Amino acid sequence: MFINRQIVAVAALVMFVALVAGCKSKFEKLRASNNIAQKYQEAVKYYNNKKYSKALILFDDLMTKYRGQAEAEDLYYYTAYTNYYLRDYTSARFHFKQFTDTYPNSTRAEECRYMGAYCYFLESPKTGLDQEYTYRAIEALQLFINLYPNSERAKEASDLIQQLRDKLEAKAFNNAKLYLDMGLSDDYRAAVIAFDNVLREFPDTKYAEEMEFLSIKAQYLYANQSSHRRQEERFEEALDMYNNFISAYPESKFRKEADQLKRDAESGIERARKFTTQLAAASESKEEQAAETPQN
C-alpha cells in the first residue's frame, strides 16, 4: 500500500513537471514564432487574462515589427498599461508619454496623458524622503489640467495635486520643527525663519496655528540664549509674535502655553533692562574713578 502511494505520488509529480514544461515550451515557441499576427493575438489574450509578465515579453518583441502600422497604436497602449499593472511606474509613464507624443490626436491621448501624470503621483515618496517626484507629479498633473480643463479627469487631477501639496506642507513643517528640536541658539533663529517661510509658501496650511505658536516658542528660546545686550529686543519680538497670535487665535489650544511664554518674555525683558542699568552704572562708576585718579 505504501509503495503504491509512492508510485502514484511520483507519477503525479512527473505529470505536473511535464505539464509545466509543456506550457513553458508553448510560450517559448510562440515567442520565437515569426507569425506576428498570432503572437499579437496571444499577447492580448495574456493581457486580458492578467498574465502581464508574459504579455509584456510579447509586446516588447512586437514593438519594432509593428512600427508605423495601424496596430502600433494599440500596441503602445497595451504596453503602457502592462507596465502599469506590473507596478513599473517609471516604464509605464515613459510609454504613456510615448503614446501621447506619437498619437496626439488619438481618442486615448487624454487618458494616456493623465495616466502618465498619475504614475508620477504613485512614485511620490513618503514625507521624510526627497520630494523631487512630488514636484514632478504636481507639474505633470497641472499640465494635464491646462491641456484638458473641461475633462472629467481634471477634478481628479486637482484632488491629487492637493494631496501632494499636503505632503509638501507636512515635510516643510517637520523640517522647521527639526530646527526647534536641535536646541542651539542659531537653530532657534533658523526655526523662526523656517516657520515663516512655510507660512508664506502655504498660507492656507492646516499647521498655521501650531507653527505660529512654535514661532513664539523658538523666538523666546532664541532670546533667552542671546547675550544680555540683545535680549531685550529679542524678547520684544517674541511679545509681538504673541500679540499677533492671540489676535488670530484667541481660543487657541496653545493659549495656556503661549500665555506662559509671554510672562517669561516679560520677565526676561525686566532682567535685561536691569542688567543694562547695572552695566551703565558700572561703566559710569569706572569713568568717575578714572577721572578722580591723579595723572602722573
Backbone bond lengths (Angstrom), bond angles and torsions (degrees), N, CA, C in turn:
res aa  C-N    CA-C-N  psi(-1)  N-CA   C-N-CA  omega(-1)  CA-C   N-CA-C  phi
1 M - - - 1.466 - - 1.531 110.50 -
2 F 1.327 115.60 -43.85 1.460 120.15 -179.12 1.522 110.54 -65.33
3 I 1.348 115.83 -41.30 1.469 120.76 -179.32 1.527 110.18 -64.76
4 N 1.348 116.16 -41.21 1.459 120.56 178.39 1.526 111.88 -60.01
5 R 1.341 114.84 -40.39 1.460 119.40 178.49 1.525 110.82 -64.28
6 Q 1.319 115.32 -39.97 1.465 119.15 178.49 1.524 110.46 -62.77
7 I 1.335 115.85 -41.98 1.468 120.15 -179.45 1.521 110.52 -63.06
8 V 1.332 115.58 -43.37 1.466 120.12 179.43 1.528 110.86 -62.94
9 A 1.334 116.28 -42.37 1.461 121.13 -179.51 1.523 111.26 -63.62
10 V 1.338 114.75 -44.33 1.465 119.41 179.77 1.524 110.63 -64.36
11 A 1.321 115.64 -42.21 1.462 120.21 179.28 1.521 111.40 -62.09
12 A 1.332 115.08 -41.85 1.469 119.54 179.23 1.525 110.78 -64.06
13 L 1.343 115.13 -39.48 1.459 119.52 179.31 1.521 111.01 -65.00
14 V 1.336 115.32 -42.55 1.465 120.05 179.27 1.521 110.74 -62.26
15 M 1.341 116.49 -41.85 1.455 120.73 -179.95 1.539 110.75 -65.19
16 F 1.342 115.53 -39.33 1.469 119.90 179.61 1.522 110.99 -64.64
17 V 1.339 115.34 -45.49 1.467 120.11 179.49 1.521 110.07 -62.28
18 A 1.336 115.71 -42.90 1.471 120.35 179.93 1.522 110.97 -62.85
19 L 1.364 115.53 -39.07 1.456 120.31 -180.00 1.519 110.78 -64.92
20 V 1.347 115.23 -46.32 1.465 120.06 179.68 1.519 110.45 -62.37
21 A 1.323 115.35 -44.61 1.467 120.22 179.95 1.519 110.34 -62.47
22 G 1.334 115.49 -38.19 1.451 119.54 179.60 1.508 112.14 -65.16
23 C 1.351 116.13 -41.82 1.456 120.98 179.29 1.521 110.63 -64.85
24 K 1.332 114.97 -45.11 1.460 119.94 178.88 1.514 110.16 -61.00
25 S 1.330 116.38 -42.73 1.455 121.10 179.51 1.520 110.57 -61.81
26 K 1.309 117.34 -38.75 1.461 121.49 179.47 1.518 110.61 -63.58
27 F 1.324 117.15 -43.03 1.462 120.79 -179.99 1.520 110.75 -66.60
28 E 1.337 115.93 -43.44 1.459 119.10 -179.68 1.525 110.99 -64.32
29 K 1.330 116.08 -37.55 1.465 119.57 176.77 1.528 110.51 -64.12
30 L 1.323 115.05 -40.88 1.457 119.80 178.69 1.526 110.70 -62.89
31 R 1.320 115.57 -43.41 1.457 119.74 -179.21 1.529 111.94 -63.49
32 A 1.338 115.23 -37.43 1.472 119.83 -178.96 1.524 112.97 -80.44
33 S 1.310 117.37 -9.66 1.463 121.49 -175.17 1.530 111.43 -68.10
34 N 1.307 114.79 147.96 1.469 121.20 175.03 1.522 111.79 -93.36
35 N 1.325 115.90 2.11 1.463 120.67 178.42 1.528 107.66 -84.41
36 I 1.333 115.78 85.30 1.465 118.92 -172.41 1.527 112.21 -68.40
37 A 1.317 117.72 -28.61 1.471 119.84 178.15 1.524 110.35 -64.53
38 Q 1.345 116.33 -44.64 1.461 120.13 178.13 1.522 110.62 -66.51
39 K 1.326 115.68 -41.05 1.471 119.47 -179.91 1.533 110.04 -61.75
40 Y 1.317 116.22 -40.49 1.458 120.69 179.04 1.534 110.64 -63.47
41 Q 1.328 116.48 -46.15 1.465 120.65 179.97 1.528 111.12 -60.87
42 E 1.331 116.35 -42.55 1.464 119.93 -179.41 1.522 110.78 -68.98
43 A 1.324 116.73 -36.42 1.468 120.49 177.90 1.521 110.50 -61.00
44 V 1.320 116.32 -43.11 1.469 120.73 178.46 1.529 110.52 -64.97
45 K 1.347 116.58 -37.07 1.471 119.92 177.46 1.536 109.97 -63.14
46 Y 1.339 115.75 -45.41 1.470 119.13 177.41 1.530 110.06 -58.61
47 Y 1.307 115.88 -41.96 1.466 120.72 -179.82 1.530 110.51 -62.21
48 N 1.316 116.56 -48.54 1.465 120.50 -178.63 1.523 112.40 -65.65
49 N 1.339 116.34 -27.11 1.464 121.08 177.69 1.528 112.50 -90.50
50 K 1.341 115.55 9.41 1.468 123.50 176.80 1.524 113.19 64.64
51 K 1.322 116.44 25.46 1.463 120.77 173.54 1.524 106.99 -95.23
52 Y 1.353 113.52 71.26 1.450 120.00 -167.15 1.529 113.82 -69.72
53 S 1.316 117.73 -32.67 1.468 119.28 -179.04 1.526 110.94 -62.82
54 K 1.324 116.72 -45.55 1.465 120.52 178.86 1.526 110.69 -68.92
55 A 1.322 116.10 -39.74 1.462 119.72 179.34 1.526 110.54 -60.45
56 L 1.339 116.23 -41.95 1.454 119.70 -177.66 1.528 111.86 -64.94
57 I 1.323 116.20 -39.53 1.473 120.01 178.15 1.524 110.01 -58.49
58 L 1.320 116.53 -45.55 1.460 120.57 -179.38 1.529 111.82 -69.84
59 F 1.330 116.84 -40.29 1.467 119.79 178.06 1.526 110.72 -60.63
60 D 1.344 115.91 -42.13 1.472 119.69 178.58 1.526 111.08 -62.44
61 D 1.331 116.33 -40.47 1.469 120.18 178.47 1.527 111.31 -63.60
62 L 1.319 116.35 -34.11 1.466 121.21 -174.60 1.527 113.65 -85.38
63 M 1.337 116.93 -15.98 1.460 120.78 -171.78 1.524 112.85 -54.99
64 T 1.334 117.10 -47.78 1.464 119.74 -178.15 1.525 112.00 -74.67
65 K 1.311 116.62 -29.63 1.467 120.34 -176.33 1.521 112.77 -71.74
66 Y 1.363 116.37 -27.33 1.463 119.20 -177.91 1.533 112.39 -104.35
67 R 1.319 116.38 7.85 1.459 118.91 -177.43 1.533 110.21 -59.78
68 G 1.324 115.18 130.86 1.458 120.60 179.54 1.513 114.38 84.20
69 Q 1.321 118.60 -3.90 1.460 121.53 -179.24 1.533 110.24 -102.05
70 A 1.311 115.92 167.30 1.467 120.90 -176.20 1.525 112.24 -61.36
71 E 1.339 115.82 -34.49 1.472 119.95 -178.04 1.536 112.50 -68.32
72 A 1.321 116.38 -17.84 1.468 120.19 -174.89 1.527 112.23 -61.19
73 E 1.330 117.29 -35.59 1.466 119.80 -179.71 1.526 110.72 -60.84
74 D 1.325 116.87 -48.10 1.464 119.83 177.94 1.520 110.88 -63.19
75 L 1.316 115.53 -36.47 1.461 120.24 -177.81 1.531 110.91 -65.00
76 Y 1.335 116.64 -44.02 1.465 120.77 175.67 1.533 110.03 -59.42
77 Y 1.306 115.47 -43.48 1.473 121.84 -177.52 1.533 110.55 -63.21
78 Y 1.335 115.64 -49.47 1.467 119.79 179.65 1.530 111.28 -62.35
79 T 1.317 116.49 -41.31 1.467 120.25 -178.04 1.529 111.27 -62.83
80 A 1.316 115.80 -41.91 1.464 120.12 178.90 1.527 110.59 -61.22
81 Y 1.318 116.32 -48.12 1.463 119.32 -178.27 1.531 112.41 -70.69
82 T 1.323 116.89 -32.12 1.464 119.17 177.94 1.521 109.86 -62.26
83 N 1.328 117.16 -44.78 1.465 120.42 175.89 1.531 111.23 -62.67
84 Y 1.316 115.48 -38.39 1.464 119.90 179.11 1.525 111.18 -61.91
85 Y 1.332 117.06 -46.43 1.460 120.53 -179.14 1.530 112.03 -69.41
86 L 1.329 116.00 -23.45 1.469 120.17 174.79 1.534 111.33 -83.87
87 R 1.322 116.32 0.54 1.467 124.04 178.57 1.523 112.60 65.63
88 D 1.319 115.74 24.57 1.463 120.57 170.68 1.522 106.19 -94.03
89 Y 1.348 114.79 79.89 1.455 119.59 -170.58 1.531 112.65 -70.95
90 T 1.330 116.44 -27.54 1.465 119.31 177.07 1.525 110.56 -64.19
91 S 1.335 116.02 -48.38 1.466 119.89 178.32 1.532 110.95 -67.10
92 A 1.322 115.81 -37.43 1.470 119.81 -178.52 1.520 110.90 -61.58
93 R 1.342 116.84 -49.13 1.467 117.62 -178.08 1.526 111.61 -67.30
94 F 1.337 117.22 -29.82 1.456 119.81 175.14 1.534 109.78 -61.39
95 H 1.318 116.23 -45.83 1.466 119.99 -177.85 1.530 111.74 -73.43
96 F 1.337 117.10 -33.62 1.462 118.63 175.09 1.532 110.17 -63.96
97 K 1.324 116.21 -41.87 1.464 119.87 177.61 1.526 110.58 -65.59
98 Q 1.321 115.78 -41.76 1.462 120.07 178.80 1.535 110.28 -59.33
99 F 1.334 115.46 -37.99 1.469 119.46 178.66 1.532 110.49 -63.31
100 T 1.346 116.34 -49.28 1.471 119.34 -177.25 1.515 111.95 -66.73
101 D 1.324 116.87 -33.10 1.470 119.55 177.83 1.530 111.19 -70.76
102 T 1.320 115.73 -36.65 1.471 120.06 -176.73 1.521 112.49 -82.52
103 Y 1.344 115.51 -34.45 1.479 119.91 -176.78 1.538 110.08 -127.79
104 P 1.332 117.50 63.98 1.482 120.19 -176.58 1.519 113.58 -63.38
105 N 1.325 117.24 -22.86 1.465 120.50 -178.72 1.523 113.25 -97.76
106 S 1.313 116.63 4.49 1.458 120.62 179.65 1.525 111.09 -66.74
107 T 1.313 115.89 150.43 1.473 119.94 175.92 1.525 111.45 -66.84
108 R 1.344 116.45 -14.58 1.461 120.62 -179.67 1.526 112.49 -102.58
109 A 1.339 117.02 5.37 1.468 120.91 -178.46 1.533 111.32 -63.09
110 E 1.336 116.38 -43.74 1.465 120.16 179.01 1.529 110.96 -59.90
111 E 1.313 115.57 -47.55 1.463 120.73 -180.00 1.527 111.01 -58.26
112 C 1.326 116.76 -45.74 1.463 120.49 -177.48 1.524 111.63 -69.81
113 R 1.330 117.19 -34.10 1.466 120.34 175.60 1.529 109.99 -62.42
114 Y 1.321 115.32 -43.73 1.464 119.69 178.68 1.526 111.04 -64.80
115 M 1.315 116.99 -45.21 1.458 120.54 -177.67 1.526 111.66 -64.17
116 G 1.325 117.04 -35.53 1.454 119.48 175.73 1.515 111.49 -61.49
117 A 1.333 116.66 -43.37 1.459 121.34 177.24 1.532 110.83 -66.65
118 Y 1.334 115.30 -38.50 1.472 119.73 179.97 1.528 111.14 -64.64
119 C 1.325 116.93 -33.74 1.473 119.83 176.69 1.526 110.35 -63.36
120 Y 1.329 116.98 -39.01 1.465 119.97 174.18 1.528 109.86 -59.98
121 F 1.326 115.86 -42.04 1.468 120.47 178.63 1.530 110.66 -58.63
122 L 1.319 116.43 -43.97 1.463 120.72 -179.21 1.526 111.96 -68.49
123 E 1.331 117.17 -23.45 1.458 121.05 178.93 1.526 112.45 -86.79
124 S 1.308 117.23 -7.54 1.462 120.25 178.83 1.529 109.22 -62.89
125 P 1.340 118.14 125.08 1.474 120.87 -172.46 1.527 113.32 -81.61
126 K 1.312 115.41 179.76 1.456 121.46 176.76 1.526 110.22 -63.82
127 T 1.320 115.24 161.74 1.465 121.28 -173.19 1.524 112.89 -56.62
128 G 1.334 117.09 -37.38 1.464 119.81 -174.88 1.512 115.00 -74.17
129 L 1.339 117.97 -8.92 1.466 121.61 -176.05 1.527 111.35 -99.83
130 D 1.334 115.02 172.81 1.457 120.68 177.91 1.530 110.16 -59.84
131 Q 1.323 116.05 136.50 1.466 120.83 -171.70 1.529 113.75 -104.56
132 E 1.324 117.55 26.87 1.464 120.26 179.93 1.528 111.19 -56.17
133 Y 1.329 116.80 -45.26 1.462 119.45 -177.41 1.522 111.84 -72.31
134 T 1.319 117.41 -22.64 1.461 119.75 174.38 1.524 109.87 -66.65
135 Y 1.329 116.08 -44.53 1.466 119.56 177.84 1.527 110.95 -65.17
136 R 1.336 116.47 -39.48 1.467 119.56 178.62 1.535 110.89 -64.01
137 A 1.324 115.29 -38.84 1.465 119.30 179.46 1.522 110.94 -64.58
138 I 1.329 116.47 -43.53 1.469 120.12 178.21 1.522 110.35 -60.13
139 E 1.330 115.77 -43.90 1.465 120.28 179.68 1.530 111.33 -62.34
140 A 1.343 116.69 -44.87 1.465 120.79 -178.59 1.528 111.32 -66.96
141 L 1.311 117.12 -41.50 1.466 120.65 179.69 1.531 111.34 -67.65
142 Q 1.337 116.12 -38.87 1.460 119.45 178.35 1.525 110.59 -66.47
143 L 1.334 116.51 -37.38 1.461 120.07 176.15 1.522 110.61 -61.85
144 F 1.329 116.01 -41.09 1.474 119.39 177.79 1.522 110.27 -60.19
145 I 1.339 116.76 -44.84 1.472 120.47 -179.79 1.529 110.31 -61.83
146 N 1.336 115.89 -40.05 1.472 119.86 -179.74 1.533 111.18 -65.63
147 L 1.332 115.87 -37.73 1.463 120.09 -178.23 1.526 112.46 -78.02
148 Y 1.343 115.58 -33.56 1.472 119.88 -176.34 1.538 110.01 -130.26
149 P 1.324 117.69 63.71 1.477 120.59 -175.84 1.525 113.65 -62.19
150 N 1.315 117.33 -25.55 1.460 120.86 -177.80 1.529 112.91 -97.88
151 S 1.288 116.63 5.08 1.463 120.85 -179.46 1.525 111.64 -70.75
152 E 1.318 115.30 148.26 1.466 119.39 174.68 1.531 110.47 -64.49
153 R 1.324 116.50 -25.28 1.463 120.44 -179.47 1.534 112.09 -80.55
154 A 1.319 117.85 -10.73 1.469 120.70 -179.37 1.528 110.71 -62.18
155 K 1.334 116.39 -39.78 1.479 120.02 177.72 1.528 110.26 -64.80
156 E 1.330 116.93 -42.00 1.460 120.37 177.61 1.520 110.40 -61.87
157 A 1.333 116.70 -42.61 1.459 120.99 179.43 1.525 110.81 -62.09
158 S 1.331 116.05 -41.03 1.468 120.78 178.61 1.532 110.85 -62.76
159 D 1.324 116.78 -41.64 1.463 121.02 178.47 1.529 111.08 -64.07
160 L 1.321 116.54 -39.21 1.465 120.71 178.76 1.529 110.68 -65.77
161 I 1.328 116.33 -40.30 1.466 120.21 177.37 1.520 110.47 -60.02
162 Q 1.327 116.74 -41.38 1.464 119.97 179.56 1.530 110.97 -63.40
163 Q 1.325 117.05 -40.49 1.466 120.13 176.56 1.524 111.35 -60.93
164 L 1.316 115.97 -40.15 1.460 120.29 179.98 1.522 111.04 -69.01
165 R 1.315 116.52 -39.49 1.467 120.13 177.59 1.526 110.47 -65.95
166 D 1.320 116.97 -36.12 1.462 120.19 175.81 1.530 110.26 -60.62
167 K 1.316 115.73 -38.53 1.467 120.00 178.83 1.529 111.04 -66.47
168 L 1.328 116.10 -42.18 1.463 120.03 178.24 1.526 111.22 -65.28
169 E 1.328 116.49 -38.19 1.462 120.78 176.31 1.519 110.28 -60.16
170 A 1.320 116.06 -47.25 1.465 120.98 -178.23 1.524 110.76 -61.61
171 K 1.330 116.55 -41.85 1.459 119.75 179.74 1.530 110.96 -65.28
172 A 1.334 116.26 -45.59 1.463 120.40 179.49 1.527 110.91 -62.17
173 F 1.315 116.39 -40.90 1.468 121.22 178.28 1.527 110.86 -63.13
174 N 1.327 116.46 -45.88 1.474 120.24 -179.79 1.520 111.68 -65.15
175 N 1.328 116.50 -37.53 1.466 119.68 178.10 1.523 111.21 -64.80
176 A 1.326 116.45 -40.07 1.463 120.45 178.62 1.526 110.67 -65.34
177 K 1.328 116.37 -42.63 1.472 119.84 178.53 1.521 111.81 -63.46
178 L 1.330 116.05 -29.97 1.457 119.95 -179.38 1.524 110.71 -60.81
179 Y 1.339 116.80 -39.45 1.465 119.44 176.65 1.524 110.59 -60.25
180 L 1.315 115.96 -41.65 1.465 120.72 -179.35 1.522 110.91 -63.96
181 D 1.329 116.73 -37.55 1.461 120.94 -177.16 1.523 112.93 -75.12
182 M 1.335 117.99 -19.16 1.463 120.64 -176.26 1.525 112.42 -71.28
183 G 1.338 117.06 -30.36 1.449 119.83 166.28 1.504 118.47 85.44
184 L 1.326 120.02 15.21 1.458 121.64 176.43 1.527 109.49 -108.70
185 S 1.332 115.99 157.44 1.455 120.12 -175.08 1.520 112.29 -56.69
186 D 1.317 116.90 -48.19 1.464 120.02 179.99 1.527 111.23 -63.99
187 D 1.337 116.21 -32.08 1.466 119.94 178.88 1.526 110.76 -68.16
188 Y 1.331 116.98 -36.01 1.462 119.69 178.55 1.529 110.53 -64.55
189 R 1.328 116.08 -41.41 1.466 119.68 177.71 1.527 110.21 -65.38
190 A 1.340 115.39 -40.84 1.468 120.29 178.04 1.525 110.47 -62.37
191 A 1.333 116.97 -35.73 1.472 120.88 178.93 1.524 110.59 -64.23
192 V 1.326 116.78 -43.30 1.466 120.79 178.66 1.526 110.32 -59.04
193 I 1.327 115.90 -45.64 1.470 120.53 -179.95 1.524 110.50 -65.16
194 A 1.342 116.21 -42.15 1.468 120.77 -178.18 1.525 111.03 -64.59
195 F 1.331 117.61 -43.56 1.465 120.31 178.29 1.531 110.47 -61.25
196 D 1.329 115.56 -41.57 1.463 119.84 179.73 1.532 110.87 -63.73
197 N 1.328 116.53 -40.07 1.468 120.37 179.15 1.525 111.59 -64.59
198 V 1.330 116.44 -40.34 1.467 119.91 179.08 1.526 110.42 -63.92
199 L 1.321 116.24 -41.97 1.466 120.33 179.90 1.522 111.68 -66.05
200 R 1.322 116.39 -31.91 1.464 119.72 177.22 1.536 110.85 -72.01
201 E 1.337 115.60 -41.65 1.461 120.03 -177.61 1.527 112.15 -73.63
202 F 1.351 114.98 -35.22 1.469 119.77 -178.46 1.536 108.97 -126.22
203 P 1.327 117.46 73.45 1.474 120.35 -174.73 1.523 114.18 -60.82
204 D 1.333 117.43 -23.54 1.467 120.47 -179.09 1.527 112.10 -102.80
205 T 1.316 117.37 18.29 1.454 120.74 -176.37 1.523 112.27 -61.17
206 K 1.309 114.89 145.41 1.468 120.33 178.77 1.524 111.56 -73.29
207 Y 1.341 116.55 -11.27 1.465 120.94 -179.80 1.528 112.40 -92.81
208 A 1.331 117.24 5.20 1.466 120.75 -172.31 1.533 112.54 -56.09
209 E 1.314 116.81 -49.62 1.468 119.93 -177.14 1.525 111.11 -60.57
210 E 1.323 116.81 -47.10 1.463 120.09 -179.10 1.522 110.91 -65.16
211 M 1.330 117.06 -39.61 1.463 119.23 -178.94 1.524 111.96 -66.75
212 E 1.320 116.97 -38.61 1.465 119.03 178.51 1.534 110.73 -66.27
213 F 1.331 115.87 -36.52 1.464 118.19 175.70 1.532 110.79 -66.50
214 L 1.321 116.49 -45.53 1.461 120.43 -179.65 1.531 111.77 -64.82
215 S 1.318 116.71 -27.60 1.470 120.06 175.16 1.526 110.45 -64.34
216 I 1.332 116.33 -40.44 1.466 120.39 176.34 1.530 109.69 -60.80
217 K 1.319 115.15 -46.83 1.461 120.60 -178.78 1.529 111.02 -61.61
218 A 1.328 116.23 -45.34 1.464 120.37 -179.28 1.528 110.62 -63.94
219 Q 1.336 116.45 -42.54 1.466 120.13 -179.83 1.526 110.69 -65.30
220 Y 1.334 116.80 -40.18 1.472 119.85 177.26 1.527 110.87 -60.85
221 L 1.330 116.74 -47.54 1.461 120.39 -179.20 1.523 111.33 -65.28
222 Y 1.319 116.24 -35.16 1.461 120.68 176.81 1.525 110.09 -63.85
223 A 1.335 116.35 -45.64 1.466 120.89 178.76 1.522 111.31 -64.18
224 N 1.335 115.61 -40.12 1.459 120.47 -176.48 1.525 112.04 -65.45
225 Q 1.338 117.11 -28.39 1.459 120.63 179.81 1.531 112.59 -96.81
226 S 1.315 116.56 3.63 1.462 120.41 -179.91 1.523 110.76 -80.45
227 S 1.319 115.51 168.24 1.471 120.06 175.38 1.522 108.60 -66.48
228 H 1.332 115.98 155.18 1.469 119.93 -177.38 1.521 111.46 -58.38
229 R 1.311 117.82 -31.97 1.451 121.27 -177.82 1.536 111.86 -66.76
230 R 1.331 116.93 -28.05 1.468 121.00 -175.36 1.534 113.29 -102.66
231 Q 1.311 116.76 -5.29 1.460 118.68 -172.18 1.527 113.48 -66.74
232 E 1.317 116.99 -41.81 1.464 118.98 -174.64 1.525 111.48 -58.45
233 E 1.332 117.38 -50.59 1.459 119.87 -177.89 1.525 111.79 -65.29
234 R 1.324 116.97 -33.39 1.461 119.75 -178.17 1.524 112.05 -77.14
235 F 1.325 116.49 -33.65 1.466 118.84 172.11 1.531 110.47 -67.59
236 E 1.323 116.26 -34.73 1.465 120.18 176.78 1.536 110.53 -62.19
237 E 1.329 116.43 -38.44 1.468 119.83 177.19 1.526 110.73 -62.86
238 A 1.337 116.29 -38.78 1.462 120.28 178.26 1.528 110.09 -63.37
239 L 1.339 117.11 -38.88 1.473 120.44 178.41 1.529 111.12 -67.01
240 D 1.323 116.75 -38.34 1.469 119.43 176.47 1.527 110.46 -61.78
241 M 1.328 116.62 -42.36 1.472 120.97 177.65 1.524 110.11 -62.46
242 Y 1.320 115.61 -40.76 1.472 120.17 179.64 1.531 110.15 -60.78
243 N 1.324 116.80 -46.96 1.469 120.82 -178.05 1.525 111.15 -61.99
244 N 1.325 116.93 -41.50 1.470 120.31 177.66 1.527 111.23 -65.35
245 F 1.325 115.13 -38.04 1.466 120.13 -179.76 1.521 111.23 -65.50
246 I 1.324 116.85 -47.59 1.465 120.76 -178.67 1.523 110.92 -65.70
247 S 1.323 115.89 -34.43 1.467 119.70 177.57 1.531 110.78 -64.43
248 A 1.342 115.98 -38.49 1.463 120.28 -178.55 1.527 112.59 -82.12
249 Y 1.346 116.29 -33.80 1.473 120.32 -174.94 1.539 109.79 -133.39
250 P 1.307 117.83 68.92 1.480 120.26 -177.36 1.526 113.49 -62.17
251 E 1.323 117.63 -27.34 1.460 121.14 -178.70 1.537 111.02 -107.15
252 S 1.297 117.00 26.47 1.464 121.21 -175.33 1.526 112.52 -60.83
253 K 1.325 115.29 145.94 1.465 119.96 175.68 1.526 111.04 -70.05
254 F 1.349 116.33 -13.14 1.462 120.96 177.69 1.534 111.37 -96.12
255 R 1.312 116.85 8.41 1.471 120.95 -173.25 1.532 111.79 -59.00
256 K 1.308 117.40 -44.86 1.462 120.44 -177.02 1.528 110.93 -61.42
257 E 1.336 116.34 -45.77 1.466 119.96 179.58 1.520 110.95 -67.71
258 A 1.332 116.21 -37.15 1.457 120.07 179.19 1.529 110.67 -65.14
259 D 1.338 116.38 -40.69 1.472 120.23 178.35 1.526 111.06 -62.16
260 Q 1.324 116.46 -37.83 1.464 119.76 178.87 1.526 110.53 -67.20
261 L 1.318 116.53 -40.02 1.472 119.96 176.90 1.529 110.35 -63.04
262 K 1.323 117.18 -37.14 1.463 121.14 176.99 1.522 110.38 -61.03
263 R 1.332 116.87 -47.40 1.466 120.16 -179.89 1.528 110.67 -63.81
264 D 1.312 115.64 -41.00 1.468 119.25 179.35 1.527 111.03 -65.26
265 A 1.323 117.17 -38.22 1.463 120.56 178.40 1.527 110.50 -66.44
266 E 1.326 117.01 -40.52 1.465 120.44 178.14 1.519 110.81 -63.30
267 S 1.337 116.15 -40.54 1.467 119.56 176.26 1.525 110.34 -64.19
268 G 1.323 116.11 -38.72 1.459 120.20 178.29 1.518 111.86 -63.25
269 I 1.335 116.36 -37.99 1.468 120.22 177.41 1.518 110.38 -64.32
270 E 1.337 117.39 -42.14 1.465 120.95 178.60 1.524 110.82 -61.43
271 R 1.332 116.59 -42.94 1.464 120.18 179.10 1.523 110.87 -64.19
272 A 1.333 114.89 -42.39 1.460 119.36 -178.59 1.526 110.72 -64.76
273 R 1.330 116.98 -40.28 1.464 120.51 178.70 1.522 110.97 -67.20
274 K 1.321 115.96 -39.79 1.455 120.24 178.00 1.522 110.22 -62.56
275 F 1.322 116.06 -42.55 1.464 120.27 178.89 1.525 109.90 -63.37
276 T 1.339 116.31 -42.17 1.462 120.73 -179.76 1.519 110.64 -62.65
277 T 1.347 115.36 -41.85 1.466 120.04 178.76 1.527 110.57 -63.55
278 Q 1.336 116.21 -45.90 1.464 120.30 179.58 1.531 111.10 -63.50
279 L 1.320 115.91 -38.71 1.458 120.24 -179.88 1.520 110.67 -65.99
280 A 1.352 115.18 -40.62 1.459 119.47 179.21 1.525 110.62 -66.49
281 A 1.350 116.43 -40.39 1.465 120.74 179.42 1.522 110.38 -64.80
282 A 1.328 115.91 -43.02 1.463 119.93 179.90 1.519 110.48 -63.89
283 S 1.328 116.16 -38.81 1.462 120.15 179.63 1.522 110.63 -66.84
284 E 1.361 115.18 -41.48 1.465 119.73 179.35 1.520 110.92 -64.66
285 S 1.355 115.72 -40.96 1.467 120.67 178.95 1.521 110.97 -63.53
286 K 1.305 115.53 -38.77 1.462 120.53 -179.53 1.520 110.25 -66.68
287 E 1.343 116.25 -37.88 1.456 120.74 179.06 1.525 110.17 -67.40
288 E 1.354 116.40 -39.75 1.472 120.78 -179.96 1.515 109.73 -65.43
289 Q 1.340 115.80 -42.31 1.456 118.65 179.21 1.513 111.27 -64.40
290 A 1.294 116.57 -36.94 1.463 119.97 178.99 1.516 110.64 -66.99
291 A 1.348 115.83 -35.31 1.458 119.77 -179.79 1.519 111.51 -70.82
292 E 1.344 116.25 -33.40 1.464 120.80 -178.41 1.511 112.86 -80.33
293 T 1.336 116.96 -18.59 1.458 120.14 -178.61 1.523 110.40 -71.12
294 P 1.355 118.41 122.46 1.477 120.79 -179.28 1.513 111.82 -59.31
295 Q 1.318 116.93 136.39 1.447 121.98 177.98 1.521 110.29 -82.93
296 N 1.320 116.97 134.93 1.468 120.25 179.46 1.536 109.67 -77.12
